Amino acid sequence: MNARAQQPAPNHQHPASYYAASSLPQPDHPVLTADLVADVCVVGGGFSGLNTALELAERGFSVILLEAHKIGWGASGRNGGQLIRGVGHGLDQFANVIGADGVRQMKLMGLEAVEIVRQRVERFQIPCDLTWGYCDLANKPRDLEGFAEDAEELRRLGYRYETRLLQASEMHSVVGSDRYVGGLIDMGSGHLHPLNLALGEAAAAQQLGVKLFEQSAVTRIDYGPEVKVHTAQGSVRAKTLVLGCNAYLNELNPELGGKVLPAGSYIIATEPLSEALAHSLLPQNMAVCDQRVALDYYRLSADRRLLFGGACHYSGRDPKDIAAYMRPKMLEVFPQLAGVKIDYQWGGMIGIGANRLPQIGRLKDQPNVYYAQAYSGHGVNATHLAGKLLAEAISGQQGGGFDLFAKVPHITFPGGKHLRSPLLALGMLWHRLKELV
Ligand SMILES: Cc1cc2nc3c(=O)[nH]c(=O)nc-3n(C[C@H](O)[C@H](O)[C@H](O)COP(=O)(O)OP(=O)(O)OC[C@H]3O[C@@H](n4cnc5c(N)ncnc54)[C@H](O)[C@@H]3O)c2cc1C
């Protein structure tokens, strides 16, 4: 790489969040200011891009990764940090496309996805506060019936971690709130500091030879047997391109952008709580999620703050005051927090796909362009699986999980970029109304 390509990035910050305030040192990676060549160019410095780059470097490919802002700037550095088993939702619906055995393999991959994170953290010694223990929370008796089916399915799949159904009377052992009628504990899922995981993975990728560039938004792509990817001040030529921009893809590739609806989700972080108060909220320090369409998800941070997330905004407009918007939701669950200060508030974009299965594949007309996106709010584990599957496919490994995902068709949302979100808002309103019945 020549000297121009190594010019330091200007000091461009992460959005203010608890994670940004408590992160590992964030090295500034250079801005791309040269014309470079690599085997693979990866666009997007979130979990999807980082893990694909890392897996490819392990397989001997030369890789350049371009990030428009900072590593982990998108959803990967801002999410709830809940590392939950499984990919997609209602996978049996895809049996007619990938067969019953394909569905079973996908379910197993949803379990493997968490293992990839576990191994990544262990192997590269990433200090990201990884803590095991998660509980699904039932809002209605119907949810509890679903949990019993989930537990039975996990047993059939040979899941090796403890799962346990909880009745209403046992809920206070997990969460100090009267809102829930039961739960499903899963000791093979958990929570972590997502920005630190992304930063640790970036460092690992770099050690393996991946060249990382920040402040290097891709502005144009020339497709062909060799792609040429342009940024404001440089370019990359590569045999293979990977797009890992998820909800932030915008118009870079309209075909893929049309299959993902960006939806805002928001998190508040309280001031650090006393040990006694923190223990009374989440006695076993588990991450938890309820079952509503616009779900609440919350957990404790390593320094005993409650990180309370929720909402789903499809309008493209964030609430003016996220704390004022989220605090009442938190107080509905924990009225005892009325006097507690909110230290941080932030939001980010979730990428929603119509069938809620992560979209992992390659472009029909440009077979050297691969992508992974649309994790529908459940991407901390699935992005890691996507990275592995993309790297396997790019390195020519046949018959793996990539083919199963790539076989499932994904519709383009009607209405173009201006109408997509209002349409989704209408759809979600319909689902919320059904919840009230
Ligand atoms: C508030 C919130 C809470 C969430 N909570 C959870 C949770 O608890 N558990 C869970 O499993 N999932 C959760 N998710 C979802 C999860 O965070 C995402 O599915 C996952 O991080 C997606 O990773 P990604 O790398 O695909 O996308 P991102 O992390 O969004 O990264 C995409 C990157 O692409 C870059 N980019 C875009 N365009 C360009 C361009 N033209 N050139 C260069 N770079 C570009 C962006 O700057 C961005 O950094 C949450 C999401 C949000 C927003």
The ligand as an SDF file (V2000), in Angstrom:
LIG
                    3D

 53 58  0  0  0  0  0  0  0  0999 V2000
  -31.0690   -0.5750   18.4150 C   0  0  0  0  0  0  0  0  0  0  0  0
  -30.8170   -1.9590   17.9200 C   0  0  0  0  0  0  0  0  0  0  0  0
  -30.8720   -3.0240   18.8020 C   0  0  0  0  0  0  0  0  0  0  0  0
  -30.6200   -4.3180   18.3530 C   0  0  0  0  0  0  0  0  0  0  0  0
  -30.5630   -5.3150   19.2690 N   0  0  0  0  0  0  0  0  0  0  0  0
  -30.1790   -6.5550   18.8850 C   0  0  0  0  0  0  0  0  0  0  0  0
  -29.9690   -7.5590   19.8430 C   0  0  0  0  0  0  0  0  0  0  0  0
  -30.0430   -7.3130   21.0550 O   0  0  0  0  0  0  0  0  0  0  0  0
  -29.6420   -8.8000   19.4220 N   0  0  0  0  0  0  0  0  0  0  0  0
  -29.5080   -9.0930   18.0780 C   0  0  0  0  0  0  0  0  0  0  0  0
  -29.2390  -10.2470   17.7320 O   0  0  0  0  0  0  0  0  0  0  0  0
  -29.6420   -8.1300   17.1420 N   0  0  0  0  0  0  0  0  0  0  0  0
  -29.9580   -6.8630   17.5070 C   0  0  0  0  0  0  0  0  0  0  0  0
  -30.0520   -5.8800   16.5770 N   0  0  0  0  0  0  0  0  0  0  0  0
  -29.7490   -6.2020   15.1680 C   0  0  0  0  0  0  0  0  0  0  0  0
  -28.2450   -6.3060   14.9200 C   0  0  0  0  0  0  0  0  0  0  0  0
  -27.5740   -5.2550   15.5440 O   0  0  0  0  0  0  0  0  0  0  0  0
  -27.9830   -6.2770   13.3960 C   0  0  0  0  0  0  0  0  0  0  0  0
  -28.7170   -7.3000   12.7850 O   0  0  0  0  0  0  0  0  0  0  0  0
  -26.5060   -6.4700   13.0420 C   0  0  0  0  0  0  0  0  0  0  0  0
  -25.6750   -5.6630   13.8250 O   0  0  0  0  0  0  0  0  0  0  0  0
  -26.3130   -6.1650   11.5600 C   0  0  0  0  0  0  0  0  0  0  0  0
  -24.9430   -6.1230   11.2960 O   0  0  0  0  0  0  0  0  0  0  0  0
  -24.4260   -5.6800    9.8740 P   0  0  0  0  0  0  0  0  0  0  0  0
  -22.9670   -5.7320    9.8920 O   0  0  0  0  0  0  0  0  0  0  0  0
  -25.1380   -6.4470    8.8260 O   0  0  0  0  0  0  0  0  0  0  0  0
  -24.9550   -4.1670    9.7150 O   0  0  0  0  0  0  0  0  0  0  0  0
  -24.4210   -2.8440   10.4530 P   0  0  0  0  0  0  0  0  0  0  0  0
  -23.8170   -3.1430   11.7510 O   0  0  0  0  0  0  0  0  0  0  0  0
  -25.5380   -1.8560   10.4160 O   0  0  0  0  0  0  0  0  0  0  0  0
  -23.2350   -2.3640    9.5310 O   0  0  0  0  0  0  0  0  0  0  0  0
  -23.4150   -1.8740    8.2310 C   0  0  0  0  0  0  0  0  0  0  0  0
  -22.2470   -0.9360    7.9720 C   0  0  0  0  0  0  0  0  0  0  0  0
  -22.2210   -0.6390    6.5870 O   0  0  0  0  0  0  0  0  0  0  0  0
  -21.7060    0.6690    6.4630 C   0  0  0  0  0  0  0  0  0  0  0  0
  -22.0640    1.2020    5.1500 N   0  0  0  0  0  0  0  0  0  0  0  0
  -23.2870    1.4530    4.6540 C   0  0  0  0  0  0  0  0  0  0  0  0
  -23.1950    1.9470    3.4080 N   0  0  0  0  0  0  0  0  0  0  0  0
  -21.8710    1.9970    3.1080 C   0  0  0  0  0  0  0  0  0  0  0  0
  -21.1360    2.4370    1.9640 C   0  0  0  0  0  0  0  0  0  0  0  0
  -21.7520    2.9270    0.8800 N   0  0  0  0  0  0  0  0  0  0  0  0
  -19.7870    2.3480    2.0050 N   0  0  0  0  0  0  0  0  0  0  0  0
  -19.1300    1.8510    3.0890 C   0  0  0  0  0  0  0  0  0  0  0  0
  -19.7910    1.4360    4.2040 N   0  0  0  0  0  0  0  0  0  0  0  0
  -21.1510    1.5120    4.2090 C   0  0  0  0  0  0  0  0  0  0  0  0
  -22.3770    1.4290    7.6000 C   0  0  0  0  0  0  0  0  0  0  0  0
  -21.6860    2.6200    7.9210 O   0  0  0  0  0  0  0  0  0  0  0  0
  -22.3610    0.3970    8.7120 C   0  0  0  0  0  0  0  0  0  0  0  0
  -21.2740    0.5500    9.5910 O   0  0  0  0  0  0  0  0  0  0  0  0
  -30.3410   -4.5640   16.9750 C   0  0  0  0  0  0  0  0  0  0  0  0
  -30.2970   -3.5030   16.0750 C   0  0  0  0  0  0  0  0  0  0  0  0
  -30.5310   -2.2100   16.5410 C   0  0  0  0  0  0  0  0  0  0  0  0
  -30.4580   -1.0850   15.5700 C   0  0  0  0  0  0  0  0  0  0  0  0
  1  2  1  0
  2  3  1  0
  2 52  2  0
  3  4  2  0
  4  5  1  0
  4 50  1  0
  5  6  2  0
  6  7  1  0
  6 13  1  0
  7  8  2  0
  7  9  1  0
  9 10  1  0
 10 11  2  0
 10 12  1  0
 12 13  2  0
 13 14  1  0
 14 15  1  0
 14 50  1  0
 15 16  1  0
 16 17  1  0
 16 18  1  0
 18 19  1  0
 18 20  1  0
 20 21  1  0
 20 22  1  0
 22 23  1  0
 23 24  1  0
 24 25  2  0
 24 26  1  0
 24 27  1  0
 27 28  1  0
 28 29  2  0
 28 30  1  0
 28 31  1  0
 31 32  1  0
 32 33  1  0
 33 34  1  0
 33 48  1  0
 34 35  1  0
 35 36  1  0
 35 46  1  0
 36 37  1  0
 36 45  1  0
 37 38  2  0
 38 39  1  0
 39 40  1  0
 39 45  2  0
 40 41  1  0
 40 42  2  0
 42 43  1  0
 43 44  2  0
 44 45  1  0
 46 47  1  0
 46 48  1  0
 48 49  1  0
 50 51  2  0
 51 52  1  0
 52 53  1  0
M  END
$$$$
